[in-house]
Amino acid sequence: MKRVVARGSKWRNSLRTRHMVDREITDEAMSASVRRIFWTAPIMAVGNFLASLGFWVQDEPTAAIEILWRELVIGANFLVSVISIGVWALAWIMRRREVNAKVQKVFVFVVAIYVLAMGLGITLIDHLVIPNIAPLLLCVTIVGTFYHIPPRSSLLVFVLSFIAFRFSFVFLTSLSTAVLSSTLVNGFVAHVLGFALSLLNWQHFRRTKLQEKTIREQQELLTQMAYHDSLTNLPNRRYLDELVEREVSLVQRHQVDSCLIMCDIDDFKDVNDTFGHAIGDDLLCEFSALLRDKMREGNTLVRLGGEEFVILAPHTTLEQGIALAERLRKMVEAHAFTVDDKTLQITACFGVAELRGTEGFRDYYQQADKALYEAKRQGKNRVVAAPSDMAG
């Protein structure tokens, strides 16, 4: 029974995760579609305007039905050109104001319906003189390939479009039975093709976004592994090297105050020898958590290795750094560490070095380390500052 419940819970969590990922992908798809509309709408406007102009400069036909067809084609293409400019303007506003995903979704669907309606309207006009669904086929292809629409929504759009297509040709035209049948079949095939293209387009977009997400997560994991200590999840020496190098540069350029505080747990080897390395590791984790909770914003706590930790304290004078180290020393001394049902009392030494911007950044490690060594030599559980004239 427990296995069934566990599997059910795992299945629900999997569905919930997939739903969240798909919703995120849909939001990105709408944003990408708005960008495509922004770039393609003016092209459509120019194309339809040129088509309208081309029909207008041609010699006027003599047959009444052809005259009506020409006037309708000119009017329809000119109207589509004007509407496309309006669509472009809306897409520009949406990109500029970064509207939410729901508004983008409505906009993309409205544009898709508009494009299909445009294709249907021009196709109806063409049937005044010749059976032709090329305009509809072109617009179906545009919707299927240009816009990233989720499969369910895409199916709904193309079904509604075909219903409108069938209704228009059955009730609004006077075609022969053979021509009507051929047109309806061709229209159905065109809509199926459009949905197939839309489905392939969506799958490609979704797969690409999932791959990008996986690569991004892997890069974040590699960064985490490269710059963080796996035991305490604190930044490591590599991270601190880069951080201190930038901080020294700031000290040199702007003459700001900054301190480096090195900390070492007293007699940590005795903890490992007495209770085992597993207890020692747990103690390191609790110790690092204790220090991390007391860090002010802007300070960085790093595990240097073993039982040694470093604190980079920007905008901190030497006196302030000593005061900070002293507060931490007293806090460690007073804290009861509970590890695996064992209560341990420990102490720590702190060495404080001021960053002056006159040496290489690695010299500051040496200054703080010498101050820490001096604290150990004086009897442990102490704070010692590096003299201003200490050599690197």
N, C-alpha and C positions, 0 to 999 in steps of 0.2 A: 504493500500500500504506500509506504514511504517513497519507494522508487517511482511509483506512478505519479505521486504528488510532485516529487522533485523534477521528473521529466516534464510534467505539465507546466511547472513554474519556469523551467528552463526554456520551454517552447514559447511561453508568453513573453518572457524577457527578450527572446530572439526576435519575435514579431514586433515588440515595442521598439527595439533597437533598429530593426529594418525600417519601420514606419518613420522613425525620427530621421534616419539617413535619407530616405526617399523624400521626406518633406524638405530637408535641407537642399537636396538636389533639385527639387521642383522650384524652390525659391531662386536658386542659381540659374535654372533654365529660363525662368521668367525674365530675370535680369538680362541674360544673354539674348533672349528674343527681342526685348525692348531695344537693345543695341543694334540688332540686325534690322529692326523696323526703322530705326533712326537713319541707318545708312542706305536702306533700299527704298524707302518711301520717296525721297526726292528723285531717285532714278526712275521709279514708276511714274511720278508726276511728269517728268520731262518726256518719257516715252509715250505716255498717253496724249500729252499735249502735241507732240510731233505727229502722232497718228491722226489726231483730230485735224491738225493743220494740213497734213497730206491729203486727207479726203476733201478738205475744204477747197484746196487749190486745183483739184481735178475738175475736168469738164463735167457739168451737170448732166446726169443721164436723162433720157427722154421718157422712159416708162414711169408711170406714177408710183408703182411699188418700189422701184429702184430709187426714185427721188426721196420717198419716205425713209427707205433704208439708209440712204446717205445722210440725211438730216439726223436720224436717230443715232447713227454711228458717230457723227461729229459731236453731237450733244453729249452722248454717253462718255466718250473719251475725254471731252473737255471737263465734264463733271467729275470723272474719276481723277483727273489731274488736279483739280481744285481740292477735292477731298484728301488726296494723298499729301498735299502740302499741309493741310490741317493735321493729318496723322503724324507727319514729320515734326510739326511744331509741338504736339502733345508729347511725342517721344523725347524731344529735346528738353521740355520742361520736366518730365519724369526723371531723366538722367541727371539734370542739374540739381533737382531737389531731393533726389534719392528717396522716392516714395516707397512705401512698404510693399511687401510681396503680394498681398491680396489685391491691391490696386493694379499692380503690374499684371497680375494674372487676368483680371477682368479686361484690361486694355488689350492684352495679346489675343484673348478669345474674340473680342469685338473686332479687332483688325482681321483675324482669320475669317470670321463670318463675312466681313465687308469684302475681302478679296474673293471669296467664293461667290458672294452675291454679284460682284462685278463680273465675274466670269459667266455666271448664269444669265445676267442681263444682256451682255453683248452676244452671247450664244443665241438667245431668243431673237435678238435683232437680226443676226445673220440668217436665221431660218426664214426670214421674209423673202430672201432671194436664193439661198443655197443651204442645203443640210450640212451643217458644220458645227462641231463641238470643240474646235481647236482653242477658242478663248477659255472655255471651261477647263479643258485639259491643262492648259498653261497655268491657270489659277490654282487648280488642284495640286499641281506639281509645286508651285510656290509655297503653298500652305504646308505641304508634306515635307519639304526640304529646308525651307528657310526658318521656320519657327519650331522651337522645342516644346511640344505639347505632350503631356502625359497620356499614355495609351487610352485610358477610360474617357478622358475629356476629348481626345482626338476622335475616338469612335463616335461619341455623341455628336461632335461637330460634323463629321462626314455623313452620318446617318440623317441628320436634320437637313443637310445640304442636298442629299439625294432625294429626300421626301419633297423638298421645295422644287427640285429639278423635275421630278415626275409630275407633281401637281401642275407646274407651269406648262409643261408640254402636253399634258392630257387635256387640260381645261382652257388653256389660253392660245393654243395653236390649232390650225385646221390642216394638219398634215395627213397624208394618206396613211392607211394602216401599216403598209410596209415601211415607209419612211419613219413613222412614229415608233414602230417596234425596233427598227435599227438604231434610232436615236436613243431610246430608253436603254437598250442593251449597252450601247457605247458609253452612255452616261454612267451606268452602273459600274462598268469596267473601270472607267476613269476614277470614280470615287473609291473603288476597291484599291486601285493603284495608289491613289493619294494616301489612303490609310496605311497601306503597306510601307510607303516611303516615310510617312510620319513615324510609324513604329520603328523602322530601322534607324531613323534619325534620332529618336529618343533613346534607343538602346545604345547607340554609339555615344551619345552625350553622357548617359548614365555611366557606362563603362569607363569613359574617360575621366569623369569626376571621381569615381571610386578608385581608379588607379592613382589619380592625383592625391586623394585623401590618404591612400595607403603609403605613398611615397612621402607625404608630409609627416605622417605619424612615425614612419621609420626614421626620417631625418631628426625628428624631435627626440626619438628614443636614442639615436646615436649621439645627439648632442647631450642628452641627459647622461649617457654612459661616459662620454668624454669629459664632461665638466662637473660631474657629481660623484660623491663618495657613495658606493652601493650600500654600505652598512648604515650610515646615519642619514643618508639622502641630503647631506650638506654639499655645497660646492667644494671642489677639490683644489689641489695645488695649481693645476693647470689654469683653472678659472681665476684663481687669485693672482697668478702671475700677470695675466692680461689686465685684470682690474687694477692692480697696483701700478702697472706701467702707465695706464691712462691717468691714474690719480697723481703720480709723480709729475706727469706732463702738465696737469692742471696746477699743481703746486708751483711749478717753474714759471708758468705763464701768468697766473693770476695771484700768486703769493697767498693762497688760501692755507688754512691750517688743516693738518691731517695727521692721524696717528695709526700706528700698527701695534696691536697688542697680541703677544704670544702667550698661550696658556698651556700648562702641562699638569696632568693629574699626579699628585704625589703618591709614590709607592704603588703605582698601578701594577707593577710586576707581582707584588705580593697578593693582589686580588686574583690575578690569573693563577698563581701557584696554589693559592688556598682554595678557591672555589671553582676553578676551571675557566677555560677561554670563553665558553658560552656565556657564563655569568659576566665575564669581563666585557664581552661584546654588548650585552644588555645594559651594562652600566654605562658604556660609552654612548649608547643611544639615549638613555635617560639624561645623562650629563649634557649631551648636545642639545636635547630638547629644552632643558632648563635654561641654558644660556641663550638659545634662540628666542625663547619667550620673552627674555629681558632685553633683547636688542631693540634699540630705537630705530625708527624709520630712516633708512639711508645707510645704516651700518650693515656690514656683511660678515657673517660667521662662516669659517671654513675649517674643515678637518684637514690638517696638514699631513697627518699620518700617525698611526699608533694612537697614543693618548695625547697627542699635541694638536692644539687648535689655534687658529689665528682670527683676530677680529680687525677688520679695516674700518676705521671710524673717521669718515670725512668731516670736514668743518669742526674739527676737535683739536684744541690746543693740547700741549703736553700735560698741563695741569688737569685739564678735563679728562684726558685719557687715563691719568693716574687715578683720578676719582672714580671713573667708570670701572677700572680694574679692581679697585678696592671694594666697590659695592658688589661686584661679581664674586670676589674672594669670600666676603662675609656671607653671601647668599649660599655659596657652595658649602662652606663650613657648617652652616646652620641647617642645611637640607638633609633630610633622612631619605636615602635612596633605597627604594624597595625593589629588589630584583629576585624573581623566582622565590617569593615568600621569605626572602632574607633582607634584613635592614642593614644597610651599610652607611657608615659615616666616612666621608673622604674630605680631603683638602686639595687645594691646587695653588700653583705658583703662577705669577703673571709678570711678563717682561714687557715694558712699554717703550716704544721708540717713536720719535717725532719725524715725520716726513718733511724734509727741508728743501728737496729739489736740487741738491748739490751733488749727489752721488747717483750711481746706477741703481735701478729699483731693487736689484737683488741685495744690495748692501743693507737695505733696511731689515731684511730677514736676519742678517748677521747681527745687526745692532740689537734687535728685539731678542734674538736667541742668546746673545751674550748677557743681556739684562735678565733673561729667564734663568740662565745658568748661575748668575750671581744670586738670584733669589733662592735657588736650590742650595747653593753653598752656605747661605746665611741661616738655613734651618727649615726651609720649606714653608708653605702656607704664607707666602709673602708676595708683595708687589714691589718690583724694582724698576726704576726708569733708566734708560740708557743715557749717559752723560752727553751733553751737546757736542763734546769734542771726541766722542768715541770713534775710533777708526772703523772703516767698513771692512 
